[in-house]
């Protein structure tokens, strides 16, 4: 209890009134003019970020542990300082954060893309979890992107969409632009970034640190983690927690590897190669942002079964009215539509009698059909839902269905499918970005955003902050017992993560060996995506190093499943379904089978809708 009281008392240092979004803001040297619709979306995202002072402070403290490393790298690499807020947005400064799409670390890289950027990801080291190495990797990507766009805001957008995706979705006139208009139709990722910058810019970075704890670096090249532990007098297990980039105790000796270690309280920082270290700058007290109080929008109340979803815009469904009488008709509205809460033991018949609304209308208003069955202790609409949402997008979270999302935003289910070009049987994958107000244009592919996997254990960063904060509440007059020395391990080269075995390059009943001839500008990353194999496997099978690169017409041997080998060399085309077309008629058009089309497009049924786009593989 004393810890909770202490943490709540310390929140005053970060207490901030809800803020209005300014009409103009400069991001990475680009002046952004924000219209009223975009302002509203950004404000709702801000509400999500700052509504819990406890979690806001925890995230700010966690960010400040690492931020000086990030600021140093960005400055050295010539990247605008604003990009430090992208690290908060992506990995939330948790070294071993993992997303549902298997992106890992501070900057949320997938394995193949990390290796393509020169990060080492193998059985010894995973640099995605190293704050300095991963930040250098992020700057490489941003530099490449900005070489094309000459506009750092578009480079920011490409961090999610990729270079090709961003090129398809932005106008040529924005290349090199030093000012941009941000509207409701502007990419949501940019608006989300603006919200993060506004939320954290006065509380994170530029010399701000937790008063009781800090993270520092020590050169570990060629040493073991136990040797470093003795040198800097930091507990070995603590070092392991903060250096999850190292998969075994022996640190490679081929280049510099900084071991990250914590210091607490008044413990002295180990001096090592710090001759050029500059004194910390004084924190800014105000950056000129327009911070005026406003009344927060009425949204989900604590205890009524709704939860804010960071990564989306605002908190939905939005509830108004007499929440304490939600079980009675005529008392509440959900997203501006009359609604009622069903009792736990209720069925649709009893709810119909209680509200005076026919079962047919209840079923229609709430899209109750097929798998979307009536459930007790749930909110239901008493009038028709809307044809579009109040905000532009939703990032699908774990355990959500298209029906639950339609209910949360008050959108008719068929309209939600139509806006996202989805068949009736389709369910969105976690992380998919759903369009809520407009139909996703055909030239914009389906997008996915990182959704961090819920953690079962407290992160090393949060554990350190908690311990440091708790320590300040304990009487310092109590003499602490001396810690027992940990006996040295008999085996210095301890393995923290069991190595992944490389498959031998041998044809089997299920796998075939194919030879790929490298094309112009083709990379290891591109080849790994074409054949669905790991870059590590490609390098091992061909005795190559990723630093060596590839040459045109170079022959690469690969082990791929026979089903995959059978389609190698086929040309991929996209077919847009026309009115009256069926899977059978399309299969005859391309001389393929219906089952092939379903397999290529992950379809379980034969249902099609005009405008659907199907991937077809055919002989060139």
C-alpha positions in Angstrom: 0.0 0.0 0.0 2.8 2.4 0.8 4.2 2.0 -2.7 0.8 2.9 -4.3 0.6 6.0 -2.1 4.1 7.0 -3.0 3.5 6.5 -6.7 0.2 8.5 -6.6 2.0 11.3 -4.8 4.7 11.4 -7.3 2.2 11.8 -10.2 2.0 15.5 -9.5 5.2 15.9 -11.3 3.6 14.6 -14.5 0.0 15.8 -13.9 -1.2 17.5 -17.0 -4.6 18.9 -17.9 -6.2 17.6 -21.1 -4.7 19.6 -24.0 -6.0 21.1 -27.2 -4.2 20.2 -30.4 -2.7 23.2 -32.0 -3.6 24.3 -35.5 0.0 24.0 -36.6 2.9 21.9 -35.4 6.3 21.2 -36.7 7.4 17.6 -37.0 10.9 16.8 -38.1 11.2 20.1 -39.9 7.9 19.8 -41.7 5.1 22.3 -40.8 1.8 20.5 -40.4 -1.5 22.4 -40.6 -4.1 20.4 -38.7 -7.8 20.8 -39.6 -10.7 20.4 -37.1 -11.5 16.8 -38.0 -7.9 15.7 -37.6 -7.7 17.7 -34.3 -10.6 15.7 -32.9 -8.9 12.4 -33.7 -5.6 13.4 -32.3 -7.3 14.7 -29.1 -9.1 11.4 -28.6 -5.8 9.5 -29.0 -4.3 12.0 -26.5 -7.0 11.2 -24.0 -6.1 7.5 -24.3 -2.4 8.2 -23.6 -2.9 10.5 -20.6 -6.2 9.4 -19.0 -4.3 7.1 -16.6 -1.7 9.2 -14.8 -0.2 6.1 -13.2 0.4 4.4 -16.5 1.5 7.6 -18.2 4.1 8.2 -15.6 5.3 4.6 -15.8 5.7 4.9 -19.5 7.5 8.3 -19.2 9.9 6.9 -16.6 10.5 3.9 -18.7 11.2 6.1 -21.8 13.6 8.3 -19.8 15.7 5.3 -18.8 16.7 4.8 -22.4 16.0 8.1 -24.1 19.6 9.5 -23.8 20.9 6.5 -25.8 18.3 7.2 -28.6 18.9 11.0 -28.7 22.7 10.4 -29.0 22.2 8.0 -32.0 19.7 10.2 -33.8 22.0 13.2 -33.4 25.1 11.2 -34.7 23.1 9.8 -37.7 21.5 13.1 -38.7 18.0 12.1 -38.0 15.5 14.6 -36.6 15.2 14.5 -32.8 11.4 14.1 -33.1 11.8 10.5 -34.1 12.5 9.6 -30.5 8.8 9.7 -29.9 8.4 6.9 -32.5 10.2 4.5 -30.2 7.6 5.2 -27.5 4.8 4.6 -30.1 6.4 1.3 -31.4 8.0 -0.7 -28.6 7.1 1.4 -25.5 10.8 1.1 -24.4 10.4 -2.5 -23.4 13.5 -4.3 -24.7 11.8 -7.7 -25.3 8.4 -6.4 -26.4 6.8 -8.8 -29.0 3.9 -8.0 -31.2 1.3 -10.4 -32.5 3.0 -10.3 -35.9 6.3 -11.4 -34.3 8.0 -8.0 -34.5 10.5 -7.7 -31.6 12.3 -5.1 -29.5 12.5 -1.4 -29.1 11.8 -0.5 -32.7 9.6 -3.5 -33.5 11.5 -5.2 -36.3 10.6 -8.6 -37.8 13.7 -10.8 -38.1 14.1 -10.6 -41.9 13.8 -6.8 -42.0 16.2 -6.4 -39.1 18.8 -8.5 -40.8 18.3 -6.6 -44.0 19.2 -3.4 -42.1 22.4 -5.0 -40.8 21.2 -6.0 -37.3 22.5 -9.3 -36.0 19.7 -11.8 -35.1 20.9 -15.3 -34.4 21.6 -17.8 -31.6 24.2 -15.5 -30.0 22.8 -12.0 -30.4 19.4 -10.4 -31.1 20.2 -6.7 -31.7 16.5 -5.8 -32.0 16.6 -5.9 -28.1 19.7 -3.7 -27.8 18.8 0.0 -27.5 21.8 1.3 -29.4 22.0 -1.3 -32.1 18.3 -1.3 -32.8 18.1 2.5 -33.0 21.0 2.5 -35.5 18.9 0.0 -37.5 15.9 2.3 -37.4 18.0 5.3 -38.6 19.2 3.3 -41.6 15.7 2.6 -42.6 14.6 6.2 -42.1 17.6 7.5 -44.2 16.8 5.1 -47.0 13.2 6.2 -47.0 14.0 9.9 -46.8 16.3 9.6 -49.8 13.2 8.8 -51.8 10.7 11.2 -50.2 12.9 14.2 -49.0 10.1 14.5 -46.4 10.6 13.1 -43.0 6.9 12.9 -42.3 6.4 10.6 -45.3 9.4 8.6 -44.1 7.6 8.3 -40.8 4.5 7.0 -42.6 6.7 4.5 -44.5 7.9 3.0 -41.2 4.5 1.3 -41.0 3.5 1.1 -44.7 6.9 0.3 -46.2 8.4 2.3 -49.0 6.2 0.9 -51.8 3.0 1.2 -49.8 3.7 4.9 -49.0 4.6 5.7 -52.6 1.3 4.3 -53.7 -0.8 6.2 -51.2 0.8 9.8 -51.3 0.7 12.5 -54.0 3.9 13.3 -55.9 3.6 16.9 -54.8 4.4 15.9 -51.2 7.9 14.7 -52.2 10.2 17.3 -50.8 7.4 19.3 -49.2 8.2 21.4 -46.2 4.5 21.9 -45.2 1.5 19.5 -45.3 -2.2 19.6 -44.5 -3.3 17.0 -41.9 -7.0 16.2 -42.3 -9.3 13.4 -41.4 -8.2 11.5 -44.5 -4.5 11.8 -43.6 -2.8 8.6 -42.7 -3.7 7.6 -39.1 -0.1 6.6 -38.3 0.9 10.3 -38.6 -1.9 11.5 -36.4 -1.0 8.8 -33.8 2.6 10.1 -33.9 1.5 13.7 -33.4 -0.5 12.6 -30.3 2.6 10.8 -28.9 4.7 13.9 -29.5 2.2 16.2 -27.8 1.7 13.8 -24.8 5.4 13.2 -24.0 7.4 16.2 -25.3 7.4 18.0 -22.0 8.1 14.9 -19.9 10.6 12.8 -21.8 14.2 13.2 -23.0 16.7 16.1 -23.0 18.2 15.3 -19.7 15.1 14.2 -17.8 15.8 11.2 -15.7 14.2 9.2 -12.9 15.8 10.7 -9.7 16.5 7.2 -8.2 17.6 5.1 -11.2 19.4 5.4 -14.5 20.8 3.1 -17.2 24.4 3.3 -18.4 26.7 1.5 -20.8 29.9 -0.5 -20.4 32.1 -2.0 -23.2 31.7 -5.7 -23.2 33.4 -6.8 -26.4 34.8 -10.3 -26.1 34.0 -10.6 -22.4 31.5 -12.7 -20.5 28.5 -11.3 -18.7 29.9 -12.6 -15.4 33.2 -10.7 -16.0 31.3 -7.5 -16.7 29.2 -8.1 -13.6 32.3 -8.2 -11.4 33.9 -5.2 -13.1 30.9 -2.9 -12.6 29.7 -4.5 -9.4 26.1 -5.1 -10.6 24.2 -8.3 -9.9 24.6 -10.9 -12.6 20.9 -11.6 -12.8 20.1 -7.9 -13.1 22.5 -7.7 -16.0 20.8 -10.6 -17.7 17.4 -8.8 -17.4 18.7 -5.7 -19.0 20.7 -7.4 -21.8 18.2 -9.7 -23.3 19.9 -9.0 -26.7 22.6 -11.5 -25.5 21.5 -15.1 -25.9 24.5 -16.5 -24.2 27.0 -15.3 -21.6 30.0 -14.8 -24.0 29.8 -11.5 -25.7 31.1 -11.6 -29.4 34.5 -10.0 -29.9 34.0 -9.0 -33.5 32.8 -5.4 -32.8 31.8 -3.1 -29.9 28.9 -4.3 -27.8 27.7 -2.0 -25.0 26.4 -3.8 -21.9 23.5 -1.9 -20.4 23.4 -1.8 -16.6 21.3 0.0 -14.0 22.5 2.2 -11.1 20.1 3.0 -8.2 20.0 5.8 -5.7 23.3 7.4 -5.1 25.4 4.6 -6.6 28.3 6.0 -8.7 28.2 5.4 -12.5 31.2 3.4 -13.8 33.4 5.8 -15.8 34.4 4.3 -19.1 35.3 6.2 -22.3 33.2 9.2 -21.2 35.8 11.9 -21.8 33.6 13.6 -24.3 30.4 13.3 -22.3 28.4 16.5 -22.1 26.5 17.6 -19.0 22.8 16.9 -19.1 20.8 19.8 -20.4 18.2 21.3 -18.2 14.7 20.0 -19.0 12.4 22.4 -20.9 9.5 23.7 -18.9 7.4 24.6 -21.9 7.8 24.0 -25.6 5.2 26.5 -26.7 2.4 23.9 -27.1 -1.0 25.4 -26.6 -2.1 23.7 -23.3 -5.6 24.9 -22.3 -8.0 23.0 -20.2 -11.0 21.5 -21.8 -13.7 19.2 -20.7 -12.8 15.6 -21.7 -15.3 13.8 -23.9 -17.7 11.6 -22.0 -16.6 8.0 -22.6 -16.5 4.6 -21.0 -16.8 4.8 -17.3 -14.7 2.6 -14.9 -16.4 -0.6 -14.1 -18.8 -0.9 -17.0 -16.9 -3.6 -18.9 -15.2 -1.3 -21.4 -11.5 -0.8 -21.8 -9.4 1.8 -23.5 -7.4 0.5 -26.4 -4.1 2.3 -26.9 -3.2 2.2 -30.6 -6.8 3.1 -31.7 -8.5 6.5 -31.7 -10.5 7.4 -28.6 -12.4 5.0 -26.3 -15.3 3.2 -27.9 -18.1 2.6 -27.4 -18.8 6.1 -26.0 -21.5 6.0 -23.3 -23.8 8.8 -22.2 -26.8 9.1 -20.0 -27.6 7.5 -16.6 -25.0 4.7 -16.6 -26.2 3.4 -13.2 -29.6 2.5 -14.8 -28.1 1.0 -18.0 -30.4 -2.1 -17.6 -33.5 0.1 -18.1 -34.6 1.2 -21.6 -34.4 4.9 -22.3 -31.6 5.7 -19.9 -28.4 5.5 -21.9 -27.0 6.0 -25.4 -24.1 4.1 -26.9 -22.2 6.1 -29.6 -25.2 8.5 -29.6 -27.7 5.6 -30.3 -30.3 4.5 -27.7 -29.1 1.3 -26.0 -29.7 -1.0 -23.1 -27.7 -3.5 -21.1 -28.9 -7.1 -21.0 -28.8 -8.8 -17.7 -26.4 -11.7 -17.2 -29.2 -14.4 -17.2 -31.2 -12.8 -20.0 -32.1 -14.0 -23.5 -33.3 -12.1 -26.5 -36.9 -13.0 -25.7 -36.9 -11.5 -22.2 -35.0 -8.4 -23.4 -37.6 -8.0 -26.1 -40.4 -8.1 -23.5 -38.5 -5.7 -21.2 -37.8 -3.1 -23.8 -41.1 -3.4 -25.8 -39.0 -3.9 -29.0 -39.7 -6.9 -31.2 -37.1 -9.7 -31.5 -37.0 -9.0 -35.2 -35.9 -5.4 -34.6 -33.4 -6.3 -31.9 -31.9 -8.9 -34.2 -31.7 -6.4 -37.1 -30.4 -3.4 -35.0 -27.6 -5.6 -33.6 -26.7 -7.8 -36.5 -27.6 -10.9 -34.5 -27.4 -13.8 -36.9 -25.3 -16.9 -37.5 -22.3 -16.9 -35.2 -23.2 -13.5 -33.8 -25.4 -14.9 -31.1 -27.1 -13.1 -28.2 -25.1 -12.9 -25.0 -26.1 -11.8 -21.6 -24.5 -8.9 -19.7 -23.9 -7.1 -23.0 -25.0 -3.8 -24.4 -27.5 -3.8 -27.3 -28.8 -1.0 -29.6 -32.5 -0.1 -29.6 -32.3 1.7 -32.9 -30.4 1.3 -36.2 -26.7 1.7 -36.1 -24.9 4.1 -38.4 -23.5 3.6 -41.9 -20.0 4.8 -40.9 -18.0 5.4 -37.8 -17.1 8.7 -36.0 -13.4 8.0 -36.5 -11.5 6.7 -39.5 -9.8 3.5 -38.4 -9.6 0.7 -35.8 -6.6 -1.6 -35.2 -7.9 -5.1 -34.5 -7.0 -6.3 -31.0 -6.7 -9.9 -29.7 -10.1 -11.7 -29.2 -12.0 -9.2 -31.3 -14.4 -10.1 -34.1 -15.9 -8.1 -36.9 -19.2 -8.2 -35.1 -17.8 -6.9 -31.8 -16.0 -4.1 -33.6 -19.2 -3.1 -35.4 -21.0 -3.0 -32.0 -18.2 -1.0 -30.3 -18.4 1.7 -33.0 -22.1 1.6 -33.7 -21.6 0.6 -37.4 -23.8 -1.7 -39.4 -21.9 -5.0 -39.9 -22.5 -5.1 -43.6 -21.3 -1.5 -44.0 -18.1 -2.4 -42.1 -17.5 -5.3 -44.4 -18.1 -3.2 -47.5 -15.7 -0.5 -46.3 -13.0 -3.1 -45.9 -13.8 -5.2 -49.0 -14.4 -8.3 -46.9 -16.5 -11.3 -47.7 -19.2 -12.4 -45.3 -17.1 -15.3 -44.0 -13.9 -13.2 -43.5 -12.6 -12.3 -40.0 -9.8 -9.8 -39.6 -6.4 -10.8 -38.3 -5.0 -9.2 -35.2 -3.3 -5.9 -36.1 -5.3 -5.3 -39.2 -6.3 -1.7 -39.8 -10.0 -1.5 -40.5 -11.5 1.5 -42.3 -14.6 2.9 -40.5 -15.7 6.0 -42.4 -14.8 5.4 -46.0 -14.3 2.4 -48.3 -10.6 1.5 -48.5 -9.4 2.5 -52.0 -8.3 -0.4 -54.2 -4.8 1.0 -54.7 -4.2 0.9 -50.9 -3.4 -2.6 -49.7 -4.6 -4.0 -46.4 -2.4 -2.6 -43.6 -1.3 -4.1 -40.3 -0.1 -2.3 -37.2 1.9 -3.8 -34.4 -0.2 -5.0 -31.5 2.1 -5.8 -28.5 1.4 -9.2 -26.9 0.2 -8.9 -23.3 3.0 -9.7 -20.9 2.7 -12.4 -18.3 5.7 -11.0 -16.3 6.8 -7.5 -15.3 9.3 -6.1 -17.7 12.9 -5.5 -16.5 12.3 -1.7 -16.9 9.1 -1.6 -14.9 10.6 -3.8 -12.2 13.6 -1.4 -11.8 11.3 1.7 -11.6 9.1 0.0 -9.1 12.0 -1.1 -6.9 13.6 2.3 -7.0 10.3 4.1 -6.2 9.6 1.6 -3.4 13.1 2.1 -1.9 12.4 5.8 -1.3 9.5 4.8 1.0 11.6 2.6 3.1 13.5 4.0 6.2 17.1 4.4 5.1 18.2 4.1 8.7 17.6 0.3 8.6 20.9 -1.3 7.8 20.7 -3.6 4.9 22.3 -7.0 5.1 25.3 -7.5 2.8 24.5 -9.4 -0.4 26.0 -12.8 -0.6 28.6 -13.1 -3.4 27.4 -15.3 -6.3 29.9 -18.0 -6.9 31.4 -18.0 -10.4 29.8 -20.3 -12.8 31.9 -23.4 -13.8 30.7 -22.8 -17.4 31.4 -19.3 -18.5 29.6 -19.7 -21.9 26.1 -20.1 -20.5 23.3 -20.3 -23.0 20.2 -18.3 -22.2 18.3 -19.2 -25.4 18.5 -22.6 -26.9 19.9 -22.4 -30.5 17.7 -23.0 -33.5 19.0 -25.7 -35.7 19.5 -25.0 -39.4 17.8 -27.6 -41.6 20.3 -29.5 -43.8 20.1 -28.8 -47.5 18.8 -32.2 -48.4 15.7 -33.0 -50.4 13.0 -35.0 -48.5 9.5 -36.4 -49.1 8.1 -32.9 -48.2 10.9 -30.5 -49.3 12.6 -29.9 -52.6 15.8 -28.1 -53.5 15.4 -25.2 -55.9 18.0 -22.9 -57.5 17.2 -19.2 -57.6 19.0 -16.9 -60.0 19.4 -13.4 -58.4 17.8 -10.5 -60.3 18.9 -6.9 -60.4 18.5 -5.1 -57.0 17.2 -8.3 -55.3 18.1 -8.7 -51.7 18.3 -11.6 -49.1 15.1 -10.1 -47.6 13.3 -10.3 -50.9 14.3 -13.8 -51.6 13.3 -14.9 -48.1 9.8 -13.5 -48.7 9.4 -15.1 -52.1 10.2 -18.6 -50.8 9.1 -18.3 -47.2 12.5 -19.3 -45.7 14.7 -17.6 -43.1 17.6 -15.5 -44.1 19.7 -17.5 -41.6 18.9 -20.6 -43.6 19.8 -19.0 -47.0 23.2 -17.9 -45.6 24.0 -21.3 -44.1 22.9 -23.3 -47.1 25.1 -21.2 -49.4 28.0 -20.4 -47.1 27.3 -16.6 -47.5 27.5 -13.6 -45.2 24.8 -10.9 -45.3 27.5 -8.2 -45.4 28.7 -9.7 -48.8 25.5 -8.8 -50.6 24.4 -10.5 -53.8 25.3 -10.3 -57.4 23.1 -10.4 -60.5 22.7 -14.0 -61.9 24.2 -15.4 -58.7 22.7 -18.9 -58.1 21.2 -19.5 -54.6 20.2 -23.0 -53.4 17.1 -23.2 -51.3 15.1 -25.9 -49.5 11.4 -25.2 -49.9 8.2 -27.2 -49.4 7.2 -29.2 -52.5 3.9 -27.4 -52.6 5.8 -24.1 -52.8 8.3 -25.4 -55.3 5.4 -26.3 -57.7 4.4 -22.7 -58.0 7.9 -21.2 -58.4 8.2 -19.4 -61.6 4.4 -18.7 -61.8 3.4 -15.1 -62.5 1.2 -13.4 -59.9 -1.7 -11.3 -61.1 -4.6 -9.6 -59.2 -8.1 -10.2 -60.5 -10.9 -7.9 -59.5 -14.2 -9.7 -59.2 -16.9 -8.4 -61.5 -20.7 -8.6 -61.1 -21.9 -12.2 -61.9 -18.4 -13.8 -61.6 -17.9 -16.9 -59.5 -14.8 -18.8 -58.4 -15.6 -21.5 -61.1 -15.8 -18.9 -63.9 -12.6 -17.2 -62.7 -10.8 -20.6 -62.5 -11.7 -21.3 -66.1 -10.5 -17.9 -67.2 -7.0 -18.6 -65.9 -7.0 -22.4 -66.3 -6.5 -23.1 -62.6 -8.7 -24.9 -60.1 -11.2 -23.4 -57.6 -9.3 -25.0 -54.7 -6.1 -23.3 -55.9 -7.7 -19.9 -55.9 -9.1 -20.5 -52.4 -5.7 -21.6 -51.1 -3.9 -18.6 -52.7 -6.3 -16.2 -51.0 -6.9 -18.0 -47.7 -10.6 -18.4 -48.4 -12.7 -21.0 -46.7 -15.9 -20.5 -48.7 -16.8 -19.8 -52.4 -18.5 -16.5 -51.6 -17.4 -13.5 -53.6 -18.4 -9.8 -53.8 -18.0 -7.4 -56.7 -14.7 -5.5 -56.2 -13.0 -8.3 -54.3 -9.3 -8.7 -55.4 -8.0 -12.2 -55.8 -4.4 -13.4 -56.2 -4.0 -15.7 -59.2 -0.8 -17.6 -60.0 -0.4 -18.5 -63.7 2.3 -19.6 -66.1 3.8 -16.5 -67.8 
